[in-house]
Amino acid sequence: MNFARVFGAQPGLPKAHLVSVEADLARGLHAFNIVGLPDKAVEEARDRVASAIKNSDLTSPKSTNKKIVISLAPAELKKEGAAFDLPVALAYLLAAEELSFEPSGKLFAGELALDGSLRPIRGTLSIALLARESGIQELYIPAENAREASLVSGIAIYPVRTLREIIFHLSPKSEQKITPHVPAELVAPETEDGADLSEIRGQESAKRALEIAVAGGHNIALYGPPGTGKTMLARAATAILPPLSENDMLEVTAIHSLAGELSKETVMLRPPFRSPHHTSSYASLIGGGTVPRPGEVTLAHRGVLFLDEFPEFHRDVVNALREPLEDAQVSVSRARGTATFPANFMLIAALNPCPCGKYGTRDCTCTPQAIEKYRRKISGPIADRIDLWVQVGDISPESLSQKQAAKSAESPAARERVKQARTKQIARFSKAKDVTTNADMGPKEIEKHAALTPKAEETLMNAARAMKLSPRGYHRTIKVARTIADLAGSETIEPSHMLEALQYRSREL
């Protein structure tokens, strides 16, 4: 046999791509070429594969007088990373008749060390999902990635430690077989380490607004003087967020795996909480690079994106949030490719009323021009996409006194209310595509699922004229009111729910 084909995969978002790894051997001067738009890491697989095969007590490709061509198809797809080492090695061994096995129904991925051992790779979960969708029955990956891949049911996951081990396993006459990985039961913790709402003294109205935002997945802005608890409130949101559903867990874990954000044996069971610094670049927040890569908005998918000191972010970065806040996805176009990444997150923005933070007091040193420039950094379209504007005011010394009786934890009770509201929304939108929370509703879902009483509708109409609400602001107010009604256990939106939602649209900043 001078030709062989096995299957590998190129990890990617929103999904991985199946790659046919073909090997052809011909007589002639020695050469070892990899074609099919490989990047530098894939090209260097030649040396890693040759050394790994030699150190596995087989004939190295470099010691043969043959022209070796490895083709990665489809040729127009950019091949990146070291995950092709294992399929390249096996394709060569098949073509060289050093190994004999039936490659159909099997997919291979893994980076080879020079001694023949396998190193972990990124994007294993996206590869496993691809394998299931493609009808692959067996997936062979590095042992350290087995737990991640085993989240996908319906395929056999084989954890491989060395090239020699998989050669023995695939050989029909060998009795040394690899035992398929047995997935462990996954139990999501009820809470994540972070502040409890009871640790934040005072700020009851802000706590209420935060609960509404989390219950419906709404964007919220917390503004007020420095040191009043804005950051603590944002971090407390993780304590009342419900665990990820199975589908969301797979989606979020696949994203973080591809980005190299997962530590060993880690699975994303809780919603992610991302808090980039205000000096973050456009590419790091939105995504980019020569070959498009996901940014913080994608890493926060199905979780929280916390932007502290919101106006201090570069204006272009802030304005670039328009697309993900509106469409729950972001498109990145570069000369070498275009990619669309998921970005359905809840935004929590924290900001001061002026550069010094002491606006409205005698201690404020900001000029009117400086204050106006500071506030203009948050453009109207961005402000309109934020559902709740909440003032976090100063706290009296009495409220901060350590002599007060200790409060019981508030987060568990708030988490239960949020859980009940989210359960209602899941049932409500069970037949809707890409809609899981009230914040995801479009005009069609609003008309169908956000029924207003005549009095509530009259209240909204009068307020919309007085406040000059845009059509977007009008619909977002209804969404917030729907969440408030869910927390109250009401099937319809009453005037009291609408009035509370309207108070969060007023922006005094």
Disulfide bonds with the S-S distance in Angstrom:
none
